[in-house]
Every structure is written in structure tokens, then in C-alpha cells.
Amino acid sequence: MKILMVTMKMDIGGAETHILELCRELGKMGHTVTLVSNGGVHADMLVSEGIDHVKLPLDRKTPHAVASSLKGLEKLITEGNYDLVHAHARIPAFICGILWKKHRFRFVTTAHLNFSINPLWRRLSCWGERSMAVSDDIGEYLVQEYGYPADKISVTINGIDTVKYSADVPYDDFLAEFHLPTGDERNRLVYVSRLDEDRADPAYRIVNIAEKLDEAIPDLDIIIGGGGTEFDKINRMAEEVNKKAGRRLVTMTDNRSDINKIMSCADVFVGVSRSALEAMAASKPVIIAGNQGALGIFDESVIAPAMDTNFCCRGYPQADEGALFRDITALFGESKEQRRARGEWCRSVVMKYYTAERMARDYVSMYERTLRSPIPFRGEADVVISGYYGFGNMGDETLLDTIAQSLSEEIPGVKISALTRKPKRDRMKKGINCIGRTDIIGIIRALKGAKLLISGGGTLFQDGTSKRSLWYYAGIIRLAKKMGTKVYVYANGIGPIMDEKNRRITAEVVGGADCVTVRDPDSKDELITLGVDGEKVKVTADPAFLTGGYTGEKLEKAMQKRGLSAKTPFFAVSLRRCEGKLAQLIDEERLVEETAAACAEIGEKFGLCPVLIPMQPQNDEEICRRTVERINERLGRDFACIAEPETAPELVGILSQARFVVGMRLHMLIFSGCARVPVIGLSYDPKIDSIMKRLEQPYILSVRTLESGEIVCCAEDIMRHHDEITDTVSRHVTEMAAMCHADVHRASELLG
């Protein structure tokens, strides 16, 4: 890949070192990197190693600097033929964002910090097609403060060069430069950080307690590495301390490029973030303390919060001078062998979780996902997708995501527009061009320029809930045919269609399509009954069968976020609100009572926690909450709970940990299949029966006559034959995923 890396400046600092190591590792992996910044020692180092650098004033917000950066970057991007532009920090991301809207290149960002928020910056900030966060809490911050889609965020670590930072790095020349005594009898306390107002608090505190530390620790040398706006003030304080001590007790180094030598000479290190990890890589015992908080001496008791906050301690209390004094003297009170053992354990943590190679692999994975995703574009689309999109139903939203993603992978560079209820939101969330589903002028323009309309997936042709939706989708198809656009009725479910006029409309528009696939045999039979030529209709599978799930560390964090644990066995339940015609057929209160009774009994009998999952929160959350309340009332304790995954891959990952699923919505059953777990279908519509038959699952219960004992009996049978049922589900899901890929290939053929 050819990558344009854009940042503010490349002086000493955590984010700058992150970029330095990333550029180096990408180069080792065979990628070509060009760095753009306002220069600095790290930029000079990369140039000396053969990486191109272009200097632009990206570290300043003045109109002249912004204009110069815009002009320079536009020339680079339009002439450089880069595969991808990668911006770090808000000013570079803002400037690249302006150009991205104009030229529509592939564009990603990295968020290194919890930036200060105001309405202007919230509006101006641009996070690209995807964004990398250097910790989970920064990723959550992007979602909460900027509304950035969670499924567009990747999380990486601060990768450390474990060769450069090690206990074997010689440091005598560094000590000699500052006239510091050598010898193993010295006790060296090191603090390294950029000494700006928002980061220098521990440096002030260490200088304030320096005399007290000198009394408590023999042969002590304190070294404070780093420069910044507070350097001169802290340096003056250090000189006063040194005068009183009658020797150089505190040494200030200012900015340096040989931080690895400072780390190597330390006996105890104080700091946060990347500096703490570099000291750990050098096998030093570490006290984690910074402006945003402190965790004290790093050991197994604080490894989880340290890793969760990228070793920045956000949300934890700061270390006052008393706490710092206690931690520092405690470590120096240990024997050299004890400190050496601590340091070796610290290095083992870095080697396991924080190598620069792993960080670079995380970025390459994000780059590849970006390049495989639908391409942003201006002007006419190749494909327009029509369906029930923008209403917050996870199943239908996943259909759009998987259709667009699979088309992009099959046909690199394909331009896709979708008709959605909330085009502005979905444009950012889905990374494709979106048009309001009622914007007639916009729809006409889109269809006029497009080569193909995809109508689907989902159950678009039915009048069981409303006839208006059937008329809408039929109207879009008619409009496309008038414009000369090919039509692909894509993996649809058909029916029930009860009104004779609606049956004629469906036969006309589906029969006139250029290609027709349906997601189950029953839908094909329904079309044949309507008069559509059966030879034209191919049975395929719902596109959602292409959904993959979270695994590993990502799944573990998602489970924790939803209050779940792999150590607590559970089963999942999904109910939907009964409204419209459905409410006339189903007693919702009875549905809640019978389901709750069954869940309570299963929970008691098998020790499984019932987890209620609303698939469409605005509609399903209330009925799921009532069910949880009834379950807990029956058991006399808080046992059942609600989990609301934000994305389909997160849901599939969570379902993969369930013993089985009780589902009422179609896509809950499909996602259960993707997770390879047994499923009990609560049927209110023929589509539920159809998917259960295709998964070869006999556990189909009618919602209209549902009794708790039926659910319990199904659960008992599943628990007896769990492994063989799982094998059956897995086999059918693999077959249906292959059918989904065939659908994508058909679309490619229609596009020529």
C-alpha cells in the first residue's frame, strides 16, 4: 500500500512516537509511507531511515497556515496516487476532511486523546471513513461526544520497539553528558513526559518532594526528561532544590531523541502512557501517575484499569505528593533483585500485548477493511439499494451493510447509493451515499444515472402489516424500469399478500425484474402462485448470513460492556412488540407471562441466566424490560437482564457464547445461526417457520398459542442434544453463506 501519513508536528511526545513506530513498522512490512508534518526530531529520524517527509504548517490554526496546508496537501493527494490518507490529530483531520469531501480519496484517522469539546470543534471535527483509537475509552469517547459509529472504530495499542527499549541499552554517555555519577550503587528515579501545562503535574510534585526523597533514599539522582511550556518554571524550581542539597539532585534534560538511554539508566520510573510502556520494555519497575489520574505501582492488581485506559489512568484520582512519596520509597526500599523481578514482569507485559509489530498489524487490518468497503463518491451511483433502511432495526440495517460490503468486495470501486429514512445520519454511519426514501427528486436523479436497482433484502412484498410499504417498493421498481435501470429483486421474502390488488402488483413488478432471488422456498412457491415464472426465481439465502461476529479480546470487552461474562452461562431471548394487525392476533401480555415463566424455570433448572435482547430498541425494549421484571419477580431476585449490542457483529459474538436462543424476530434467528447456536423460533409469520426449516431446527412454537411448558421442553431437548444440533446449524449456515455470495456475483454480472 502507498500511504500518506499526516500529522501536526513530529517533536518528542507520545502521539509522535506512536506515529514514528508505525511508519517504521509499515516500512518493514513493505508498504510505502510519505509523512507530512511541520517537522521535528522524529521526522528527521524517519528521513534518515529513508521515509519521505513533506513539511507543511499543520500544527497551526491561523488562516494562512491552514490555507498553505490545504494547498500543499491537495497537490500531494491529487498527484501522489496514494491508496489511503491517514490523519492524526484534529487540525490535520479537519484539513484532510475538507479535501476528502472534494476528492473522495480513502481516508482514515487516529484519535490519540480525549480532546476538549466545544460546539464548533464538534461540528468541524472529521474522523474519516474509519478511525483508530489508542484505547477503549477513547473509542467510547468518539461515540459519545462526536456520535461516530462504533462499528467504524478500531482499537490498537501504543506499540513499543522492544529492541530500542531494553535493559541492554548502554547509557554511560548520557550520564557523562550531564555529569551524573555512574556506578551500581546509585539510585536513579526517572520521570519522562512532555512538560506542558496539561501533563507536567507529576514533575512539579516530584521536584516538591525531592529533598524529602533525598533524605529517605541514599545516593539518589532524579532525572526529569522532556520539554514543553512548563520546562523553564520546573527547571528554576529544580535549581533551587539543587542549591539547598549542595549537589545536582534533580537533572532536567529538555527534549531528546535518546529517551531509551534515560529509561535504561533508571532504577524506578514514574509516568504514564507510552513513556510508562517504554520504561516497562526496558525492564523497569513503574509507578503510573499523570495529570489525568494515577494507579500507583504497576503490578497485577492494576493491570486491567491500566490497559483499559492506555496507561493514562483517565477517571482515576491523581497521585498527591504523599502518595508519590510512599510509592517511590516503597520501590527503593526493595532489594535490587526484587526490583529486577518487577522489571522483568513489566517487560513480559509489553512483549505480550504492546509490540510495535502488533500495532502495525492492527493498522494494516483497518486499512484493508477500508479499502474493501464501499467507496465514497460524488455524482452518479452504479447501484441504488432500496429496502426498509434507516428505521433502527438491526436486522434490516445489517442487510444494507452486508449487501453494500459484499458488492464492494466483489466489484472494487463500485459506487453505491441507498434509500434510507435518515440519509444524513446513515451517510456517516454506513460510509455510503444515502438519499431520503421520500425524496422523489433525489430518487429520480439517482435511478436515472444508475445501472442497477437492488430491491431488498427483507420482506418488502407483504401486506400483513401495511399495504403502503408494498406500494412504495413496487413504485420504486416501476420508476427504475421507466428510467431504463436494471432491477434485481434481491434475496426477498414474499408474503403474506392477502389483498388481490396487491397480489397483481407484486406479480407485475417482480415478474418484470431482470433477476429475482428469494430467501426461502416458501417465497418462491408464493411467487409461482401469483403467476411469476418459476424458472426465473432462484432460491438463495438472507444476506445477513454473511455476518461475522466479534471474537477474542474484542468479544470479551463487548461482553463486559453489556454486563455479561463467559463464566456465567446464559441463554438469549428476543421478543418484539405486537402492533398493527399483529396486535389483533397476539395477546402481548400473555406472551410476556408465558415467556417469563419459561425463562424462570429454565434458569432454575439449568443455572442459565436469561438475557433479553431488543433487536429494534425503540419498539422492542419495553416488552423485553417487562419480561425481565416478570422473570425476576418469579425468582425473587435479580437474575435476568437486558443487553443491547450496538452492531450485528457484536450481537453475533455475544450469541456465540449463549447455550441457545429463543427468538421472535427473523434476524435474531439468522444471527443465532451465524453464531452457530441452537435456536427456538417463536412464530408469528411464515418467514419464521421457513428459516427454522432451512436451519433444520424443529423448535417452532406459535406465538398465538404459546405456553411456557413448550419453551421448557424445547430447551430440555436442546441441552440433551446440544453438540449435534450445533453441527447441523453450522452446516446449513455455511451452505447459505455460499448462496449469498452467489447473489453478489449475479449483481456483478448485471453490472457487466
Buried (B, 14 or more C-beta within 10 A) or exposed (E): BEBBBBBBBBBBBBBBBBBBBBBBBBBEEEBBBBBBBBBBBBBEBBEEEEBEBBBBBBBBEEEEBBEBBBEBBBEBBEEBEBBBBBBBBBBBBBBBBBBBEEBBBBBBBBBBBBBEEEEEBEEBBBBBBBBBBBBBBBBBBBBEBBEBBBBBBBBBBBBBBBEBBBBEBEBEEBBEEEEBEEEEEBBBBBBBBBBBEBBBBBBBBBBBBBBEBBEBBEEBBBBBBBBBEBBEBBBEBBEEBBEEBEEBBBBBBBBBBBBBBBBBBBBBBBBBBBBBBBBBBBBBBBBBBBBBBBBBBBBEEBEEBBBBBBBBBBEBEBBEBEBBBBBBBBBBEBEEEEBBBBBEBBBEBBEEBBBBBBBBBBBBEBBEBBBEBBBBBEEBBBBBBBBBBBBBBBBBBBBBBBBBBBBBBBBEEBBBBBBBBBBEBBBBBBBBBBBBBEEEEBBBBBBBBBBBBBBBBBBBBBBBBEBEBBBBBBBBBBBBBEBEBBBBBBBBBBBBBEEEEBBEBBBBBBBBBBBBBBBBEBBBBBBBBBEBEEEBBBBBBBBBBBBEBBEEEBBBBBBBBBEBEEEEEBBBBBBBBBEEEBEEEBBBEBBBBBBBBBBBBBBEEBEBBBBBBBBBBEBBBEBBEBBBEBBBEBBEEEBBBBBBBBBBBBBBBBBBBBBBBBBBBBBBBBBBBBBBBBBBBBBBBBBBBBBBBBBEBEBBBBBEEBBBEBBBBBBEBBBEEBEEBBEBBBEBBEEBBEBBBEBBEBBBEBBE
